[in-house]
Amino acid sequence: MVTVKSSQKIFTDYEVASLTGICVEHLHNFAKKRHLGFIARAAEAAGRQADQWLFTLSDLMVLTTLFEKCSH
């Protein structure tokens, strides 16, 4: 079971990884296959694009139901 604040609607990939116990690499691979989450692009000071995965509360619930914690 995962407990989150009711006011929080969006979660970063690192927040989801810490809440679910799924490592970030497995999280990204699973999200790509199942079309969960979305990539937010933020400009960095160097002028490059940074990719950050964002997940909704419903994405988080799907992940906790379908994916087990990583054992490594």
ZIGIPE-V301046 format. One record per run of one state. SS is the DSSP state (alpha for helix, beta for strand, coil for the rest). FROM is the first residue (numbers start at 1). TO is the last residue. If there is no record, write none. Layout:
SS:FROM:TO
SS:FROM:TO
This chain:
coil:1:9
beta:10:12
alpha:13:20
coil:21:23
alpha:24:34
coil:35:37
beta:38:43
coil:44:48
beta:49:56
alpha:57:66
coil:67:72
